[in-house]
């Protein structure tokens, strides 16, 4: 009878955990040279970025890079859901010392229509200026990122880093306190 056989399973998921996805297994079947044919418009960009991030952690740098390059290719319609993919690809380029590719990606994303994604690119650009010792330009770029997305929690460590790199240690604690209160108020 149903109540003895299947009844106890009622309300239980057939999947091992909430959020189970087959995307990693599907992408495993696609040769890296064919990633440009993946229907990214039909996939969740955050889920694709998660797969690439997992591959990166497993040391599968080339497939992770190629997957994200295909999804974030010039001409692709990008929005805030692509931020994780953008950040992951920037990190992959950094690790591979592909500085020109990273800069090209950042500058291209700085021009996207989506304000949140654009703000993330402006933040990345600020760090590049800081790395080059261009502190004045880094602050200008930071201010633009802040204007675009003033409540982004990533602004806090970025501002503190800019202050510290500029030798403005007396301001670091004050701004850290400001950000702690603000982020708490915003629910972070």
JOQUIJO-V617209 format. One record per pair of residues at least 12 apart in sequence whose ideal C-beta (glycine too) atoms are under 10 Angstrom apart, sorted by the first residue. I is the first residue (numbers start at 1). J is the second residue. If there is no record, write none. Layout:
# JOQUIJO-V617209
i;j
I;J
I;J
This chain:
# JOQUIJO-V617209
i;j
19;47
19;50
21;44
21;47
21;50
21;51
23;43
23;44
23;47
23;48
23;50
23;51
24;47
24;48
24;50
24;51
24;52
24;54
24;55
25;51
26;38
26;43
26;51
27;43
27;48
27;51
27;52
27;55
27;63
27;67
28;51
28;55
28;63
30;63
30;67
30;70
31;63
31;66
32;60
32;62
32;63
32;64
32;65
32;66
32;67
32;70
33;66
33;70
34;66
34;70
35;48
35;63
35;66
35;67
35;68
35;69
35;70
35;71
35;73
36;66
36;69
36;70
36;71
36;73
37;70
38;67
38;70
38;71
40;67
40;70
40;71
40;72
40;73
40;76
40;77
40;82
40;85
41;71
41;76
41;77
43;71
44;81
45;68
45;71
45;72
45;76
45;78
45;79
45;80
45;81
45;82
45;83
45;84
45;85
45;86
46;80
46;81
46;82
46;83
46;84
46;85
47;81
47;84
47;85
48;67
48;68
48;70
48;71
48;72
48;81
48;82
48;84
48;85
48;88
49;64
49;67
49;68
49;71
49;72
49;81
49;82
49;83
49;84
49;85
49;86
49;87
49;88
49;89
50;84
50;85
50;88
51;63
51;64
51;67
51;68
51;85
51;88
52;64
52;65
52;66
52;67
52;68
52;69
52;71
52;84
52;85
52;88
52;89
52;92
53;68
53;84
53;85
53;87
53;88
53;91
53;92
55;67
55;68
55;88
55;92
56;68
56;88
56;89
56;91
56;92
56;95
61;92
61;95
61;96
62;92
62;96
64;88
64;89
64;91
64;92
65;88
65;89
65;92
65;93
65;95
65;96
65;98
65;101
66;92
67;85
67;88
67;89
68;82
68;84
68;85
68;86
68;87
68;88
68;89
68;90
68;92
68;93
68;105
69;85
69;89
69;92
69;93
69;101
69;105
71;85
71;86
71;89
72;85
72;86
72;88
72;89
72;105
72;108
72;109
73;108
74;104
74;105
74;108
75;108
76;112
77;112
77;113
77;114
78;108
78;109
78;112
78;113
78;114
78;117
78;118
78;121
79;112
79;113
79;114
79;115
79;116
79;117
80;112
80;114
80;115
80;116
80;117
80;118
80;119
80;120
80;149
81;114
81;116
81;117
82;109
82;112
82;114
82;116
82;117
82;120
83;109
83;114
83;116
83;117
83;119
83;120
83;121
83;152
83;154
84;120
85;117
86;105
86;106
86;108
86;109
86;112
86;117
86;120
86;121
86;124
87;120
87;121
87;123
87;124
87;154
89;101
89;102
89;105
89;106
89;109
90;102
90;103
90;105
90;106
90;109
90;120
90;121
90;124
90;127
90;128
93;105
93;106
94;124
94;127
94;128
94;131
99;128
99;131
102;124
102;128
103;124
103;125
103;128
105;121
105;124
106;120
106;121
106;122
106;123
106;124
106;125
106;127
106;128
107;121
107;124
107;125
107;128
108;121
109;121
109;122
109;124
109;125
110;122
110;124
110;125
110;141
110;144
110;145
110;148
114;148
115;147
115;148
115;149
116;148
116;149
116;152
117;148
117;149
118;144
118;145
118;148
118;149
119;144
119;145
119;146
119;147
119;148
119;149
119;150
119;152
119;154
119;155
120;145
120;148
120;149
120;152
120;154
121;141
121;145
121;148
122;140
122;141
122;142
122;143
122;144
122;145
122;146
122;147
122;148
122;149
122;158
123;141
123;142
123;144
123;145
123;146
123;148
123;149
123;152
123;154
123;155
123;157
123;158
124;141
124;145
124;154
124;158
125;137
125;138
125;140
125;141
125;142
125;144
125;145
126;138
126;139
126;140
126;141
126;142
126;143
126;144
126;145
126;146
126;155
126;158
126;159
126;161
126;162
127;141
127;142
127;158
127;161
127;162
127;165
128;141
129;141
129;142
129;162
130;142
130;158
130;161
130;162
130;164
130;165
130;166
131;165
133;165
135;162
135;163
135;165
135;166
135;167
135;168
136;166
138;158
138;161
138;162
138;165
138;166
139;159
139;162
139;163
139;166
141;158
141;162
142;155
142;158
142;159
142;161
142;162
145;158
145;159
146;158
146;159
150;182
151;182
151;183
151;185
151;186
151;187
151;188
152;186
152;188
153;179
153;182
153;183
153;186
153;187
153;188
155;179
155;182
155;183
156;175
156;176
156;178
156;179
156;180
156;182
156;183
156;188
157;176
157;179
159;171
159;172
159;175
159;176
159;178
159;179
160;172
160;173
160;175
160;176
160;179
162;175
163;175
163;176
